[in-house]
């Protein structure tokens, strides 16, 4: 048994967690081994709080959130659901897409970063679906939708790094960041949106790929990183214009800085990819990727150039409109 497992099981024994809490993570799983892995992994997620106890009148939320449902059904978005007006849905969410539990102190404060462009229907489905999951996970969270302005070549690295910097201007104490593609919907709420000791790739099993990890270096889709780790790897490269390459570059940065990538078991790290028109891949991505280890300290969040055009606080999200500039000739 590794050190995390020993720590986790010790925590369970010392705190005498109820049988009902334990059963949450064994629901609908056949083998004891798989159940054990999921239980231990989920306990570890919640064992290292990233929120200090600022209010002594509240106790920390349970290490295992009691209202998790396990495997989920993806529901259609109601026609009455709106992103731009005050919604009758998710009424506990505060202005700007912010939520914190009322009955207990969240163990984790999390910023969800969603890079976005021209996918309104998909964004609507993502926000309708995701808010209810994050609330059941008892997180202190805010969702940030980071949109690239104008009809210029997409640059995910600039959008992500710019969003990261703007979040820290609004909430400097944010310790945990979840980088989340807008077209991925979580289909098992036991996959906790938290930041443990190392970066964690959360979208391990996607339906498009038959719920298998396509290749070992993949960290795209949904990635959780502590603030200090994002700064350590210098965020995303800004040299990838067009779609593709920046996520594999991020993996190279993580390895270069001697961090490891954690992954939850495929039994819970499951996602549905919403159908959309795929963009043309960047033909130069592989050439740029070959120099990833060389550029890490000179290409990233420490020198990103962008212009924040607007910040808008809607009911279910905070919106950053970012001008990334023109692609160099």
JOKARA-V755625 format. One record per residue. N is the residue number from 1. RES is the residue in one small letter. PSI is psi as a letter, one per 30 degrees, with the letter a starting at -180 (none if undefined). OMEGA is omega in radians with two decimals (none if undefined). Layout:
[[N;RES;PSI;OMEGA] [N;RES;PSI;OMEGA]]
This chain:
[[1;x;k;-3.09] [2;x;l;-3.02] [3;x;e;3.11] [4;x;e;3.14] [5;x;e;3.13] [6;x;e;3.12] [7;x;e;-3.10] [8;x;e;-3.10] [9;x;e;3.06] [10;x;e;3.12] [11;x;e;3.13] [12;x;e;-3.09] [13;x;e;-3.08] [14;x;e;-3.06] [15;x;g;3.02] [16;x;h;3.13] [17;x;k;-3.06] [18;x;l;3.08] [19;x;e;3.14] [20;x;e;3.09] [21;x;e;3.14] [22;x;e;-3.08] [23;x;f;-3.14] [24;x;e;-3.04] [25;x;g;3.06] [26;x;g;-3.10] [27;x;k;3.05] [28;x;g;3.07] [29;x;k;-3.01] [30;x;e;-2.99] [31;x;k;3.10] [32;x;e;-3.11] [33;x;e;-3.14] [34;x;e;3.11] [35;x;e;-3.14] [36;x;e;-3.13] [37;x;e;-3.11] [38;x;e;-3.14] [39;x;e;-3.13] [40;x;e;-3.11] [41;x;e;-3.10] [42;x;e;3.05] [43;x;e;-3.14] [44;x;e;3.12] [45;x;e;-3.02] [46;x;g;-3.05] [47;x;f;-3.12] [48;x;i;-3.07] [49;x;k;3.06] [50;x;g;3.05] [51;x;k;3.08] [52;x;l;-3.12] [53;x;i;-3.05] [54;x;f;-3.09] [55;x;j;-3.04] [56;x;f;3.12] [57;x;f;3.12] [58;x;k;3.00] [59;x;l;3.04] [60;x;k;3.02] [61;x;l;-3.14] [62;x;k;3.12] [63;x;f;3.01] [64;x;j;3.14] [65;x;k;-2.98] [66;x;f;-3.02] [67;x;g;3.12] [68;x;k;-3.06] [69;x;f;-3.07] [70;x;b;3.14] [71;x;k;-3.03] [72;x;l;3.00] [73;x;k;3.10] [74;x;j;-3.12] [75;x;l;3.04] [76;x;l;3.12] [77;x;k;3.12] [78;x;k;-3.12] [79;x;f;-3.13] [80;x;f;-3.11] [81;x;k;-3.10] [82;x;k;3.09] [83;x;f;-2.99] [84;x;f;3.10] [85;x;l;3.11] [86;x;j;-3.01] [87;x;k;3.02] [88;x;f;3.07] [89;x;l;3.11] [90;x;h;-3.05] [91;x;f;3.10] [92;x;f;3.11] [93;x;k;-3.13] [94;x;l;-3.10] [95;x;k;-3.13] [96;x;g;3.12] [97;x;h;-3.08] [98;x;k;3.11] [99;x;k;2.92] [100;x;k;-3.14] [101;x;k;3.14] [102;x;e;-2.99] [103;x;f;-3.11] [104;x;l;-3.14] [105;x;k;-3.13] [106;x;k;3.08] [107;x;f;-3.03] [108;x;k;3.01] [109;x;k;-2.94] [110;x;k;2.97] [111;x;k;3.09] [112;x;j;-3.14] [113;x;k;-3.11] [114;x;j;3.04] [115;x;k;-2.94] [116;x;k;2.99] [117;x;j;2.95] [118;x;h;3.11] [119;x;h;-3.00] [120;x;e;-3.13] [121;x;e;3.14] [122;x;e;3.09] [123;x;e;3.12] [124;x;e;-3.14] [125;x;e;-3.14] [126;x;e;-3.09] [127;x;e;3.09] [128;x;e;-3.05] [129;x;e;-2.91] [130;x;e;-3.10] [131;x;e;-3.09] [132;x;e;3.11] [133;x;e;-3.10] [134;x;e;3.09] [135;x;e;3.09] [136;x;f;3.09] [137;x;f;3.06] [138;x;h;3.13] [139;x;l;2.88] [140;x;j;-2.95] [141;x;l;2.96] [142;x;k;3.09] [143;x;k;3.11] [144;x;k;3.05] [145;x;j;-3.01] [146;x;j;-3.01] [147;x;k;3.04] [148;x;k;-3.11] [149;x;l;3.02] [150;x;l;-3.08] [151;x;h;3.13] [152;x;l;3.13] [153;x;k;-3.07] [154;x;k;3.07] [155;x;j;-3.07] [156;x;e;-3.10] [157;x;e;3.12] [158;x;e;3.13] [159;x;e;-3.10] [160;x;e;-3.12] [161;x;e;3.10] [162;x;e;3.12] [163;x;e;3.11] [164;x;e;-3.11] [165;x;e;-3.14] [166;x;e;3.09] [167;x;e;-3.12] [168;x;f;3.02] [169;x;e;3.14] [170;x;e;-3.08] [171;x;i;-3.03] [172;x;f;-3.09] [173;x;g;-3.13] [174;x;j;-3.06] [175;x;f;-2.96] [176;x;k;-3.10] [177;x;k;3.06] [178;x;j;3.09] [179;x;j;-2.88] [180;x;j;3.01] [181;x;k;-3.03] [182;x;f;-3.05] [183;x;g;-3.13] [184;x;k;3.10] [185;x;k;3.11] [186;x;k;-3.13] [187;x;g;2.97] [188;x;j;-3.00] [189;x;g;3.01] [190;x;f;3.06] [191;x;j;-2.94] [192;x;k;3.12] [193;x;i;-3.11] [194;x;l;-3.14] [195;x;j;3.10] [196;x;a;-3.04] [197;x;f;-3.11] [198;x;l;3.04] [199;x;k;-3.13] [200;x;k;3.02] [201;x;j;-2.99] [202;x;e;-3.05] [203;x;i;-3.07] [204;x;e;-3.00] [205;x;j;-3.12] [206;x;k;-3.07] [207;x;e;3.14] [208;x;e;-3.13] [209;x;g;3.10] [210;x;h;3.08] [211;x;h;3.02] [212;x;l;3.06] [213;x;j;-3.05] [214;x;e;3.09] [215;x;l;-2.93] [216;x;f;-3.06] [217;x;g;-3.05] [218;x;k;2.99] [219;x;g;3.11] [220;x;l;-3.13] [221;x;d;3.10] [222;x;j;-3.08] [223;x;k;3.11] [224;x;k;3.13] [225;x;k;2.98] [226;x;l;-3.13] [227;x;e;-3.09] [228;x;f;3.10] [229;x;e;3.09] [230;x;e;3.11] [231;x;e;-3.14] [232;x;e;-3.13] [233;x;g;3.12] [234;x;h;3.07] [235;x;a;3.14] [236;x;l;2.97] [237;x;k;3.10] [238;x;g;-3.06] [239;x;g;-3.11] [240;x;j;3.11] [241;x;k;-2.99] [242;x;a;-3.01] [243;x;k;3.01] [244;x;k;3.03] [245;x;e;-3.03] [246;x;e;3.13] [247;x;e;3.06] [248;x;e;3.04] [249;x;e;3.10] [250;x;e;3.10] [251;x;e;3.12] [252;x;e;3.11] [253;x;e;3.12] [254;x;e;3.13] [255;x;e;-3.12] [256;x;e;-3.13] [257;x;g;3.01] [258;x;h;2.98] [259;x;l;3.06] [260;x;l;3.13] [261;x;k;3.05] [262;x;l;3.06] [263;x;k;3.01] [264;x;l;3.07] [265;x;k;3.14] [266;x;f;3.14] [267;x;f;3.13] [268;x;f;-3.08] [269;x;h;-2.94] [270;x;k;-3.07] [271;x;l;2.95] [272;x;k;3.07] [273;x;k;3.11] [274;x;k;-3.10] [275;x;k;3.12] [276;x;l;3.10] [277;x;k;-3.12] [278;x;k;3.14] [279;x;l;3.11] [280;x;k;-3.13] [281;x;l;3.08] [282;x;j;-3.07] [283;x;f;-3.09] [284;x;g;-2.98] [285;x;e;-3.09] [286;x;e;3.09] [287;x;e;3.11] [288;x;e;-3.09] [289;x;e;-3.11] [290;x;f;-3.14] [291;x;g;-3.06] [292;x;e;-3.07] [293;x;f;-3.12] [294;x;e;-2.99] [295;x;f;-2.90] [296;x;e;-3.07] [297;x;f;-3.08] [298;x;g;-3.08] [299;x;j;-3.12] [300;x;b;-3.04] [301;x;f;-3.10] [302;x;f;3.13] [303;x;g;-3.11] [304;x;k;3.12] [305;x;k;3.14] [306;x;l;3.09] [307;x;j;3.09] [308;x;j;-3.09] [309;x;e;-3.06] [310;x;k;2.97] [311;x;k;-3.12] [312;x;k;3.13] [313;x;j;3.05] [314;x;l;-3.13] [315;x;e;-2.96] [316;x;g;3.11] [317;x;l;2.96] [318;x;k;-3.02] [319;x;k;3.00] [320;x;k;3.04] [321;x;j;-2.95] [322;x;k;3.02] [323;x;j;-3.10] [324;x;f;-3.11] [325;x;a;-3.12] [326;x;k;3.06] [327;x;k;3.11] [328;x;k;3.12] [329;x;none;none]]
